[in-house]
Amino acid sequence: MRRRSLGGSTTGRPAARSVALTLAAALYAAPFASAAETYPWCMIYQDMTGATACYYTSYEQCRVSAAGGNGGICLQNPAYREPQRSAPGSAPKTRRAR
């Protein structure tokens, strides 16, 4: 009796493509479902679930976590937007109450 993979093939290549697509989709979907603050780095767990953890402030912090037994890869968070900073010397304008 031959077993078929979910991808419909017995070679495993379509299954690998579907895992890659699932990981990519998870990377893009996870930050939008998270809370208000987003972080610049995400780790995608390599446990075939496509779970992501997007709460790393630096690549080095992410890599330490991935190397610590979590077995993931670190990628930039596509939903992260760097905070806007005002130009040097320009103070925010305030209105005085009359």
Gaussian input, Z-matrix of N, CA and C with variables (Angstrom, degrees):
# hf/3-21g

backbone

0 1
 N
 C     1     B1
 C     2     B2     1     A1
 N     3     B3     2     A2     1     D1
 C     4     B4     3     A3     2     D2
 C     5     B5     4     A4     3     D3
 N     6     B6     5     A5     4     D4
 C     7     B7     6     A6     5     D5
 C     8     B8     7     A7     6     D6
 N     9     B9     8     A8     7     D7
 C    10    B10     9     A9     8     D8
 C    11    B11    10    A10     9     D9
 N    12    B12    11    A11    10    D10
 C    13    B13    12    A12    11    D11
 C    14    B14    13    A13    12    D12
 N    15    B15    14    A14    13    D13
 C    16    B16    15    A15    14    D14
 C    17    B17    16    A16    15    D15
 N    18    B18    17    A17    16    D16
 C    19    B19    18    A18    17    D17
 C    20    B20    19    A19    18    D18
 N    21    B21    20    A20    19    D19
 C    22    B22    21    A21    20    D20
 C    23    B23    22    A22    21    D21
 N    24    B24    23    A23    22    D22
 C    25    B25    24    A24    23    D23
 C    26    B26    25    A25    24    D24
 N    27    B27    26    A26    25    D25
 C    28    B28    27    A27    26    D26
 C    29    B29    28    A28    27    D27
 N    30    B30    29    A29    28    D28
 C    31    B31    30    A30    29    D29
 C    32    B32    31    A31    30    D30
 N    33    B33    32    A32    31    D31
 C    34    B34    33    A33    32    D32
 C    35    B35    34    A34    33    D33
 N    36    B36    35    A35    34    D34
 C    37    B37    36    A36    35    D35
 C    38    B38    37    A37    36    D36
 N    39    B39    38    A38    37    D37
 C    40    B40    39    A39    38    D38
 C    41    B41    40    A40    39    D39
 N    42    B42    41    A41    40    D40
 C    43    B43    42    A42    41    D41
 C    44    B44    43    A43    42    D42
 N    45    B45    44    A44    43    D43
 C    46    B46    45    A45    44    D44
 C    47    B47    46    A46    45    D45
 N    48    B48    47    A47    46    D46
 C    49    B49    48    A48    47    D47
 C    50    B50    49    A49    48    D48
 N    51    B51    50    A50    49    D49
 C    52    B52    51    A51    50    D50
 C    53    B53    52    A52    51    D51
 N    54    B54    53    A53    52    D52
 C    55    B55    54    A54    53    D53
 C    56    B56    55    A55    54    D54
 N    57    B57    56    A56    55    D55
 C    58    B58    57    A57    56    D56
 C    59    B59    58    A58    57    D57
 N    60    B60    59    A59    58    D58
 C    61    B61    60    A60    59    D59
 C    62    B62    61    A61    60    D60
 N    63    B63    62    A62    61    D61
 C    64    B64    63    A63    62    D62
 C    65    B65    64    A64    63    D63
 N    66    B66    65    A65    64    D64
 C    67    B67    66    A66    65    D65
 C    68    B68    67    A67    66    D66
 N    69    B69    68    A68    67    D67
 C    70    B70    69    A69    68    D68
 C    71    B71    70    A70    69    D69
 N    72    B72    71    A71    70    D70
 C    73    B73    72    A72    71    D71
 C    74    B74    73    A73    72    D72
 N    75    B75    74    A74    73    D73
 C    76    B76    75    A75    74    D74
 C    77    B77    76    A76    75    D75
 N    78    B78    77    A77    76    D76
 C    79    B79    78    A78    77    D77
 C    80    B80    79    A79    78    D78
 N    81    B81    80    A80    79    D79
 C    82    B82    81    A81    80    D80
 C    83    B83    82    A82    81    D81
 N    84    B84    83    A83    82    D82
 C    85    B85    84    A84    83    D83
 C    86    B86    85    A85    84    D84
 N    87    B87    86    A86    85    D85
 C    88    B88    87    A87    86    D86
 C    89    B89    88    A88    87    D87
 N    90    B90    89    A89    88    D88
 C    91    B91    90    A90    89    D89
 C    92    B92    91    A91    90    D90
 N    93    B93    92    A92    91    D91
 C    94    B94    93    A93    92    D92
 C    95    B95    94    A94    93    D93
 N    96    B96    95    A95    94    D94
 C    97    B97    96    A96    95    D95
 C    98    B98    97    A97    96    D96
 N    99    B99    98    A98    97    D97
 C   100   B100    99    A99    98    D98
 C   101   B101   100   A100    99    D99
 N   102   B102   101   A101   100   D100
 C   103   B103   102   A102   101   D101
 C   104   B104   103   A103   102   D102
 N   105   B105   104   A104   103   D103
 C   106   B106   105   A105   104   D104
 C   107   B107   106   A106   105   D105
 N   108   B108   107   A107   106   D106
 C   109   B109   108   A108   107   D107
 C   110   B110   109   A109   108   D108
 N   111   B111   110   A110   109   D109
 C   112   B112   111   A111   110   D110
 C   113   B113   112   A112   111   D111
 N   114   B114   113   A113   112   D112
 C   115   B115   114   A114   113   D113
 C   116   B116   115   A115   114   D114
 N   117   B117   116   A116   115   D115
 C   118   B118   117   A117   116   D116
 C   119   B119   118   A118   117   D117
 N   120   B120   119   A119   118   D118
 C   121   B121   120   A120   119   D119
 C   122   B122   121   A121   120   D120
 N   123   B123   122   A122   121   D121
 C   124   B124   123   A123   122   D122
 C   125   B125   124   A124   123   D123
 N   126   B126   125   A125   124   D124
 C   127   B127   126   A126   125   D125
 C   128   B128   127   A127   126   D126
 N   129   B129   128   A128   127   D127
 C   130   B130   129   A129   128   D128
 C   131   B131   130   A130   129   D129
 N   132   B132   131   A131   130   D130
 C   133   B133   132   A132   131   D131
 C   134   B134   133   A133   132   D132
 N   135   B135   134   A134   133   D133
 C   136   B136   135   A135   134   D134
 C   137   B137   136   A136   135   D135
 N   138   B138   137   A137   136   D136
 C   139   B139   138   A138   137   D137
 C   140   B140   139   A139   138   D138
 N   141   B141   140   A140   139   D139
 C   142   B142   141   A141   140   D140
 C   143   B143   142   A142   141   D141
 N   144   B144   143   A143   142   D142
 C   145   B145   144   A144   143   D143
 C   146   B146   145   A145   144   D144
 N   147   B147   146   A146   145   D145
 C   148   B148   147   A147   146   D146
 C   149   B149   148   A148   147   D147
 N   150   B150   149   A149   148   D148
 C   151   B151   150   A150   149   D149
 C   152   B152   151   A151   150   D150
 N   153   B153   152   A152   151   D151
 C   154   B154   153   A153   152   D152
 C   155   B155   154   A154   153   D153
 N   156   B156   155   A155   154   D154
 C   157   B157   156   A156   155   D155
 C   158   B158   157   A157   156   D156
 N   159   B159   158   A158   157   D157
 C   160   B160   159   A159   158   D158
 C   161   B161   160   A160   159   D159
 N   162   B162   161   A161   160   D160
 C   163   B163   162   A162   161   D161
 C   164   B164   163   A163   162   D162
 N   165   B165   164   A164   163   D163
 C   166   B166   165   A165   164   D164
 C   167   B167   166   A166   165   D165
 N   168   B168   167   A167   166   D166
 C   169   B169   168   A168   167   D167
 C   170   B170   169   A169   168   D168
 N   171   B171   170   A170   169   D169
 C   172   B172   171   A171   170   D170
 C   173   B173   172   A172   171   D171
 N   174   B174   173   A173   172   D172
 C   175   B175   174   A174   173   D173
 C   176   B176   175   A175   174   D174
 N   177   B177   176   A176   175   D175
 C   178   B178   177   A177   176   D176
 C   179   B179   178   A178   177   D177
 N   180   B180   179   A179   178   D178
 C   181   B181   180   A180   179   D179
 C   182   B182   181   A181   180   D180
 N   183   B183   182   A182   181   D181
 C   184   B184   183   A183   182   D182
 C   185   B185   184   A184   183   D183
 N   186   B186   185   A185   184   D184
 C   187   B187   186   A186   185   D185
 C   188   B188   187   A187   186   D186
 N   189   B189   188   A188   187   D187
 C   190   B190   189   A189   188   D188
 C   191   B191   190   A190   189   D189
 N   192   B192   191   A191   190   D190
 C   193   B193   192   A192   191   D191
 C   194   B194   193   A193   192   D192
 N   195   B195   194   A194   193   D193
 C   196   B196   195   A195   194   D194
 C   197   B197   196   A196   195   D195
 N   198   B198   197   A197   196   D196
 C   199   B199   198   A198   197   D197
 C   200   B200   199   A199   198   D198
 N   201   B201   200   A200   199   D199
 C   202   B202   201   A201   200   D200
 C   203   B203   202   A202   201   D201
 N   204   B204   203   A203   202   D202
 C   205   B205   204   A204   203   D203
 C   206   B206   205   A205   204   D204
 N   207   B207   206   A206   205   D205
 C   208   B208   207   A207   206   D206
 C   209   B209   208   A208   207   D207
 N   210   B210   209   A209   208   D208
 C   211   B211   210   A210   209   D209
 C   212   B212   211   A211   210   D210
 N   213   B213   212   A212   211   D211
 C   214   B214   213   A213   212   D212
 C   215   B215   214   A214   213   D213
 N   216   B216   215   A215   214   D214
 C   217   B217   216   A216   215   D215
 C   218   B218   217   A217   216   D216
 N   219   B219   218   A218   217   D217
 C   220   B220   219   A219   218   D218
 C   221   B221   220   A220   219   D219
 N   222   B222   221   A221   220   D220
 C   223   B223   222   A222   221   D221
 C   224   B224   223   A223   222   D222
 N   225   B225   224   A224   223   D223
 C   226   B226   225   A225   224   D224
 C   227   B227   226   A226   225   D225
 N   228   B228   227   A227   226   D226
 C   229   B229   228   A228   227   D227
 C   230   B230   229   A229   228   D228
 N   231   B231   230   A230   229   D229
 C   232   B232   231   A231   230   D230
 C   233   B233   232   A232   231   D231
 N   234   B234   233   A233   232   D232
 C   235   B235   234   A234   233   D233
 C   236   B236   235   A235   234   D234
 N   237   B237   236   A236   235   D235
 C   238   B238   237   A237   236   D236
 C   239   B239   238   A238   237   D237
 N   240   B240   239   A239   238   D238
 C   241   B241   240   A240   239   D239
 C   242   B242   241   A241   240   D240
 N   243   B243   242   A242   241   D241
 C   244   B244   243   A243   242   D242
 C   245   B245   244   A244   243   D243
 N   246   B246   245   A245   244   D244
 C   247   B247   246   A246   245   D245
 C   248   B248   247   A247   246   D246
 N   249   B249   248   A248   247   D247
 C   250   B250   249   A249   248   D248
 C   251   B251   250   A250   249   D249
 N   252   B252   251   A251   250   D250
 C   253   B253   252   A252   251   D251
 C   254   B254   253   A253   252   D252
 N   255   B255   254   A254   253   D253
 C   256   B256   255   A255   254   D254
 C   257   B257   256   A256   255   D255
 N   258   B258   257   A257   256   D256
 C   259   B259   258   A258   257   D257
 C   260   B260   259   A259   258   D258
 N   261   B261   260   A260   259   D259
 C   262   B262   261   A261   260   D260
 C   263   B263   262   A262   261   D261
 N   264   B264   263   A263   262   D262
 C   265   B265   264   A264   263   D263
 C   266   B266   265   A265   264   D264
 N   267   B267   266   A266   265   D265
 C   268   B268   267   A267   266   D266
 C   269   B269   268   A268   267   D267
 N   270   B270   269   A269   268   D268
 C   271   B271   270   A270   269   D269
 C   272   B272   271   A271   270   D270
 N   273   B273   272   A272   271   D271
 C   274   B274   273   A273   272   D272
 C   275   B275   274   A274   273   D273
 N   276   B276   275   A275   274   D274
 C   277   B277   276   A276   275   D275
 C   278   B278   277   A277   276   D276
 N   279   B279   278   A278   277   D277
 C   280   B280   279   A279   278   D278
 C   281   B281   280   A280   279   D279
 N   282   B282   281   A281   280   D280
 C   283   B283   282   A282   281   D281
 C   284   B284   283   A283   282   D282
 N   285   B285   284   A284   283   D283
 C   286   B286   285   A285   284   D284
 C   287   B287   286   A286   285   D285
 N   288   B288   287   A287   286   D286
 C   289   B289   288   A288   287   D287
 C   290   B290   289   A289   288   D288
 N   291   B291   290   A290   289   D289
 C   292   B292   291   A291   290   D290
 C   293   B293   292   A292   291   D291

   B1=1.4427
   B2=1.5362
   B3=1.3167
   B4=1.4600
   B5=1.5211
   B6=1.3176
   B7=1.4542
   B8=1.5155
   B9=1.2777
   B10=1.4527
   B11=1.5166
   B12=1.3183
   B13=1.4560
   B14=1.5254
   B15=1.3183
   B16=1.4583
   B17=1.5169
   B18=1.3250
   B19=1.4534
   B20=1.5123
   B21=1.3202
   B22=1.4448
   B23=1.5123
   B24=1.3184
   B25=1.4448
   B26=1.5203
   B27=1.3042
   B28=1.4532
   B29=1.5134
   B30=1.3380
   B31=1.4637
   B32=1.5218
   B33=1.3126
   B34=1.4568
   B35=1.5135
   B36=1.3064
   B37=1.4677
   B38=1.5265
   B39=1.3281
   B40=1.4590
   B41=1.5280
   B42=1.3233
   B43=1.4653
   B44=1.5254
   B45=1.3272
   B46=1.4631
   B47=1.5234
   B48=1.3139
   B49=1.4677
   B50=1.5145
   B51=1.3257
   B52=1.4603
   B53=1.5216
   B54=1.3310
   B55=1.4632
   B56=1.5248
   B57=1.3205
   B58=1.4700
   B59=1.5258
   B60=1.3154
   B61=1.4707
   B62=1.5172
   B63=1.3222
   B64=1.4597
   B65=1.5177
   B66=1.3372
   B67=1.4600
   B68=1.5247
   B69=1.3132
   B70=1.4716
   B71=1.5265
   B72=1.3192
   B73=1.4669
   B74=1.5229
   B75=1.3214
   B76=1.4630
   B77=1.5210
   B78=1.3292
   B79=1.4525
   B80=1.5278
   B81=1.3086
   B82=1.4595
   B83=1.5177
   B84=1.3047
   B85=1.4639
   B86=1.5202
   B87=1.3094
   B88=1.4606
   B89=1.5245
   B90=1.3294
   B91=1.4577
   B92=1.5168
   B93=1.3121
   B94=1.4501
   B95=1.5222
   B96=1.3157
   B97=1.4527
   B98=1.5202
   B99=1.3171
   B100=1.4613
   B101=1.5218
   B102=1.3143
   B103=1.4593
   B104=1.5203
   B105=1.3269
   B106=1.4626
   B107=1.5186
   B108=1.3257
   B109=1.4567
   B110=1.5191
   B111=1.3122
   B112=1.4641
   B113=1.5161
   B114=1.3114
   B115=1.4475
   B116=1.5219
   B117=1.3354
   B118=1.4668
   B119=1.5285
   B120=1.3336
   B121=1.4583
   B122=1.5209
   B123=1.3402
   B124=1.4625
   B125=1.5230
   B126=1.3187
   B127=1.4554
   B128=1.5250
   B129=1.3268
   B130=1.4596
   B131=1.5166
   B132=1.3260
   B133=1.4585
   B134=1.5169
   B135=1.3037
   B136=1.4541
   B137=1.5255
   B138=1.3185
   B139=1.4552
   B140=1.5320
   B141=1.3296
   B142=1.4696
   B143=1.5294
   B144=1.3300
   B145=1.4644
   B146=1.5194
   B147=1.3169
   B148=1.4604
   B149=1.5152
   B150=1.3274
   B151=1.4609
   B152=1.5246
   B153=1.3263
   B154=1.4559
   B155=1.5151
   B156=1.3157
   B157=1.4511
   B158=1.5157
   B159=1.3119
   B160=1.4683
   B161=1.5221
   B162=1.3219
   B163=1.4613
   B164=1.5206
   B165=1.3184
   B166=1.4596
   B167=1.5189
   B168=1.3350
   B169=1.4590
   B170=1.5191
   B171=1.3453
   B172=1.4578
   B173=1.5227
   B174=1.3189
   B175=1.4568
   B176=1.5285
   B177=1.3295
   B178=1.4610
   B179=1.5277
   B180=1.3326
   B181=1.4637
   B182=1.5270
   B183=1.3028
   B184=1.4628
   B185=1.5279
   B186=1.3297
   B187=1.4693
   B188=1.5316
   B189=1.3360
   B190=1.4633
   B191=1.5245
   B192=1.3163
   B193=1.4665
   B194=1.5278
   B195=1.3110
   B196=1.4672
   B197=1.5229
   B198=1.3170
   B199=1.4605
   B200=1.5255
   B201=1.3235
   B202=1.4545
   B203=1.5126
   B204=1.2967
   B205=1.4576
   B206=1.5173
   B207=1.3281
   B208=1.4578
   B209=1.5238
   B210=1.3150
   B211=1.4526
   B212=1.5069
   B213=1.2943
   B214=1.4456
   B215=1.5131
   B216=1.3287
   B217=1.4621
   B218=1.5205
   B219=1.3156
   B220=1.4592
   B221=1.5209
   B222=1.3221
   B223=1.4650
   B224=1.5194
   B225=1.3245
   B226=1.4567
   B227=1.5225
   B228=1.3221
   B229=1.4549
   B230=1.5319
   B231=1.3320
   B232=1.4678
   B233=1.5268
   B234=1.3192
   B235=1.4641
   B236=1.5209
   B237=1.3270
   B238=1.4596
   B239=1.5207
   B240=1.3091
   B241=1.4634
   B242=1.5147
   B243=1.3250
   B244=1.4518
   B245=1.5206
   B246=1.3373
   B247=1.4722
   B248=1.5262
   B249=1.3141
   B250=1.4592
   B251=1.5194
   B252=1.3045
   B253=1.4616
   B254=1.5172
   B255=1.3318
   B256=1.4655
   B257=1.5249
   B258=1.3104
   B259=1.4619
   B260=1.5286
   B261=1.3332
   B262=1.4686
   B263=1.5201
   B264=1.3274
   B265=1.4571
   B266=1.5159
   B267=1.3022
   B268=1.4569
   B269=1.5247
   B270=1.2948
   B271=1.4618
   B272=1.5222
   B273=1.3286
   B274=1.4551
   B275=1.5230
   B276=1.3082
   B277=1.4623
   B278=1.5138
   B279=1.3168
   B280=1.4597
   B281=1.5153
   B282=1.2970
   B283=1.4756
   B284=1.5100
   B285=1.3026
   B286=1.4566
   B287=1.5123
   B288=1.3177
   B289=1.4650
   B290=1.5120
   B291=1.3118
   B292=1.4776
   B293=1.4951
   A1=109.07
   A2=117.63
   A3=122.42
   A4=110.23
   A5=113.70
   A6=118.30
   A7=108.88
   A8=116.32
   A9=122.03
   A10=110.44
   A11=116.65
   A12=119.83
   A13=109.07
   A14=115.23
   A15=119.81
   A16=111.84
   A17=117.06
   A18=120.82
   A19=112.79
   A20=118.49
   A21=121.55
   A22=113.88
   A23=117.20
   A24=121.34
   A25=109.41
   A26=116.57
   A27=120.13
   A28=111.67
   A29=119.24
   A30=121.76
   A31=112.81
   A32=119.82
   A33=122.42
   A34=114.19
   A35=118.58
   A36=119.91
   A37=112.30
   A38=120.34
   A39=118.30
   A40=112.11
   A41=117.13
   A42=119.96
   A43=110.09
   A44=117.61
   A45=121.05
   A46=110.58
   A47=116.95
   A48=120.22
   A49=111.04
   A50=116.85
   A51=118.79
   A52=110.92
   A53=118.15
   A54=120.74
   A55=109.36
   A56=117.01
   A57=120.42
   A58=110.84
   A59=117.22
   A60=120.31
   A61=111.36
   A62=116.49
   A63=120.37
   A64=110.78
   A65=116.74
   A66=120.51
   A67=111.26
   A68=116.50
   A69=120.36
   A70=110.83
   A71=116.65
   A72=120.55
   A73=110.56
   A74=116.66
   A75=120.57
   A76=110.54
   A77=116.53
   A78=120.10
   A79=110.91
   A80=117.13
   A81=120.44
   A82=112.50
   A83=119.14
   A84=121.89
   A85=112.35
   A86=118.49
   A87=122.05
   A88=113.50
   A89=120.17
   A90=118.59
   A91=113.27
   A92=118.44
   A93=120.72
   A94=111.47
   A95=117.01
   A96=121.24
   A97=111.92
   A98=118.08
   A99=121.31
   A100=110.99
   A101=114.42
   A102=121.68
   A103=110.90
   A104=115.96
   A105=121.58
   A106=113.75
   A107=118.46
   A108=120.10
   A109=110.86
   A110=115.49
   A111=119.94
   A112=108.51
   A113=115.34
   A114=122.41
   A115=109.74
   A116=117.65
   A117=120.20
   A118=115.73
   A119=119.39
   A120=120.62
   A121=111.93
   A122=115.29
   A123=122.58
   A124=109.72
   A125=115.52
   A126=120.78
   A127=107.21
   A128=115.73
   A129=121.11
   A130=106.51
   A131=115.62
   A132=120.45
   A133=109.93
   A134=116.59
   A135=121.53
   A136=110.41
   A137=115.66
   A138=120.37
   A139=111.56
   A140=115.77
   A141=123.39
   A142=113.53
   A143=119.01
   A144=120.31
   A145=111.47
   A146=116.71
   A147=120.04
   A148=112.71
   A149=117.51
   A150=120.95
   A151=110.02
   A152=115.51
   A153=120.55
   A154=110.24
   A155=115.34
   A156=123.04
   A157=106.50
   A158=117.04
   A159=121.66
   A160=110.19
   A161=116.47
   A162=119.64
   A163=112.06
   A164=116.04
   A165=121.10
   A166=109.60
   A167=116.10
   A168=120.79
   A169=112.75
   A170=117.57
   A171=120.29
   A172=109.64
   A173=114.82
   A174=120.57
   A175=110.16
   A176=116.40
   A177=120.95
   A178=111.02
   A179=117.04
   A180=121.17
   A181=110.48
   A182=116.86
   A183=121.95
   A184=110.49
   A185=116.99
   A186=120.90
   A187=111.84
   A188=117.46
   A189=120.45
   A190=109.86
   A191=116.36
   A192=120.39
   A193=111.18
   A194=116.74
   A195=120.96
   A196=110.98
   A197=117.00
   A198=120.93
   A199=111.63
   A200=117.13
   A201=121.49
   A202=114.38
   A203=118.50
   A204=120.72
   A205=114.19
   A206=117.25
   A207=119.57
   A208=112.25
   A209=117.23
   A210=121.78
   A211=114.41
   A212=117.17
   A213=120.55
   A214=112.27
   A215=115.16
   A216=121.11
   A217=107.71
   A218=116.39
   A219=121.71
   A220=110.17
   A221=115.19
   A222=122.62
   A223=109.21
   A224=115.83
   A225=119.57
   A226=109.76
   A227=115.69
   A228=122.66
   A229=108.86
   A230=118.54
   A231=119.82
   A232=113.39
   A233=118.11
   A234=120.84
   A235=112.33
   A236=117.38
   A237=120.22
   A238=110.85
   A239=115.66
   A240=122.09
   A241=107.30
   A242=115.74
   A243=120.08
   A244=109.78
   A245=117.29
   A246=119.72
   A247=111.54
   A248=116.29
   A249=121.72
   A250=109.27
   A251=116.00
   A252=120.94
   A253=108.37
   A254=114.84
   A255=118.26
   A256=109.35
   A257=115.38
   A258=120.98
   A259=109.33
   A260=118.17
   A261=120.68
   A262=111.16
   A263=116.21
   A264=120.51
   A265=114.45
   A266=119.09
   A267=119.88
   A268=108.70
   A269=115.05
   A270=120.98
   A271=108.94
   A272=117.57
   A273=119.02
   A274=110.70
   A275=116.13
   A276=120.88
   A277=110.02
   A278=115.51
   A279=120.47
   A280=108.76
   A281=114.48
   A282=119.55
   A283=109.03
   A284=115.02
   A285=120.24
   A286=109.73
   A287=114.89
   A288=119.69
   A289=109.10
   A290=116.98
   A291=120.73
   A292=110.78
   D1=124.58
   D2=179.51
   D3=-88.64
   D4=137.12
   D5=177.01
   D6=-97.28
   D7=139.31
   D8=179.00
   D9=-106.18
   D10=138.93
   D11=175.95
   D12=-78.55
   D13=169.67
   D14=179.75
   D15=-64.00
   D16=-24.74
   D17=-179.58
   D18=-77.41
   D19=-7.17
   D20=177.82
   D21=88.25
   D22=7.39
   D23=-179.04
   D24=-128.01
   D25=155.11
   D26=178.53
   D27=-96.67
   D28=-2.21
   D29=-177.03
   D30=-85.47
   D31=-25.02
   D32=-179.68
   D33=93.71
   D34=-16.58
   D35=-178.71
   D36=-66.52
   D37=-46.65
   D38=176.49
   D39=-61.42
   D40=-33.28
   D41=177.59
   D42=-64.66
   D43=-39.76
   D44=178.32
   D45=-64.65
   D46=-39.00
   D47=177.01
   D48=-64.99
   D49=-41.42
   D50=-179.64
   D51=-67.54
   D52=-33.55
   D53=175.92
   D54=-65.47
   D55=-43.59
   D56=178.97
   D57=-62.53
   D58=-42.10
   D59=178.03
   D60=-65.50
   D61=-39.10
   D62=178.01
   D63=-63.69
   D64=-42.11
   D65=178.01
   D66=-63.17
   D67=-43.44
   D68=179.29
   D69=-63.50
   D70=-42.85
   D71=179.27
   D72=-64.54
   D73=-40.09
   D74=179.74
   D75=-64.99
   D76=-39.04
   D77=179.56
   D78=-61.79
   D79=-41.28
   D80=-179.28
   D81=-78.91
   D82=-31.31
   D83=-176.69
   D84=-82.84
   D85=-36.55
   D86=-174.19
   D87=-59.32
   D88=-45.99
   D89=-178.55
   D90=-63.50
   D91=-30.73
   D92=-179.22
   D93=-73.26
   D94=-25.61
   D95=179.81
   D96=-88.43
   D97=-6.82
   D98=-176.18
   D99=-82.97
   D100=-178.93
   D101=-178.24
   D102=-71.49
   D103=-171.26
   D104=-172.49
   D105=-63.51
   D106=-38.29
   D107=-176.34
   D108=-90.43
   D109=131.75
   D110=175.76
   D111=-114.07
   D112=151.62
   D113=-178.79
   D114=-112.95
   D115=156.16
   D116=-173.65
   D117=-74.61
   D118=-14.81
   D119=-176.27
   D120=-128.74
   D121=140.80
   D122=178.20
   D123=-123.54
   D124=148.63
   D125=171.60
   D126=-114.26
   D127=129.27
   D128=175.09
   D129=-101.65
   D130=119.95
   D131=-179.18
   D132=-69.40
   D133=141.32
   D134=-179.52
   D135=-99.89
   D136=51.62
   D137=179.94
   D138=-114.80
   D139=21.61
   D140=177.00
   D141=70.22
   D142=6.51
   D143=176.76
   D144=-97.29
   D145=-21.74
   D146=-178.02
   D147=78.29
   D148=13.87
   D149=179.89
   D150=-64.38
   D151=142.95
   D152=179.16
   D153=-123.26
   D154=156.27
   D155=174.81
   D156=-133.19
   D157=104.32
   D158=-176.64
   D159=-107.20
   D160=65.42
   D161=177.97
   D162=-138.96
   D163=39.65
   D164=179.15
   D165=-110.26
   D166=134.15
   D167=-178.53
   D168=-87.55
   D169=-17.04
   D170=178.85
   D171=-144.83
   D172=159.31
   D173=177.45
   D174=-62.80
   D175=-40.71
   D176=-179.07
   D177=-61.70
   D178=-41.59
   D179=178.41
   D180=-61.94
   D181=-41.58
   D182=178.80
   D183=-64.71
   D184=-46.17
   D185=-178.43
   D186=-62.47
   D187=-38.30
   D188=178.09
   D189=-62.02
   D190=-42.18
   D191=178.71
   D192=-66.58
   D193=-41.04
   D194=-179.96
   D195=-66.99
   D196=-37.33
   D197=-179.48
   D198=-77.52
   D199=-17.14
   D200=-177.70
   D201=-80.37
   D202=21.99
   D203=176.19
   D204=108.04
   D205=-8.64
   D206=-179.85
   D207=-78.26
   D208=-21.71
   D209=176.43
   D210=57.58
   D211=57.14
   D212=-179.79
   D213=-124.53
   D214=177.66
   D215=174.82
   D216=-119.13
   D217=147.90
   D218=-177.44
   D219=-105.89
   D220=131.48
   D221=178.84
   D222=-136.64
   D223=155.07
   D224=175.84
   D225=-66.57
   D226=142.24
   D227=179.57
   D228=-77.91
   D229=116.91
   D230=-178.26
   D231=-69.60
   D232=-16.99
   D233=-179.59
   D234=-90.89
   D235=-6.45
   D236=-177.60
   D237=-73.86
   D238=131.23
   D239=174.80
   D240=-122.52
   D241=123.82
   D242=-179.97
   D243=-62.50
   D244=136.46
   D245=-179.40
   D246=-59.56
   D247=140.96
   D248=178.32
   D249=-74.34
   D250=132.11
   D251=178.56
   D252=-115.86
   D253=142.57
   D254=178.97
   D255=-75.94
   D256=155.90
   D257=-179.89
   D258=-66.72
   D259=146.38
   D260=178.80
   D261=-58.91
   D262=136.55
   D263=178.37
   D264=86.41
   D265=-7.19
   D266=179.38
   D267=-106.17
   D268=108.17
   D269=179.33
   D270=-84.70
   D271=148.72
   D272=177.48
   D273=-64.90
   D274=139.89
   D275=-179.95
   D276=-78.67
   D277=134.80
   D278=178.10
   D279=-117.42
   D280=147.62
   D281=178.02
   D282=-97.75
   D283=137.86
   D284=177.39
   D285=-90.25
   D286=138.69
   D287=176.47
   D288=-74.51
   D289=140.46
   D290=179.71
   D291=-108.13

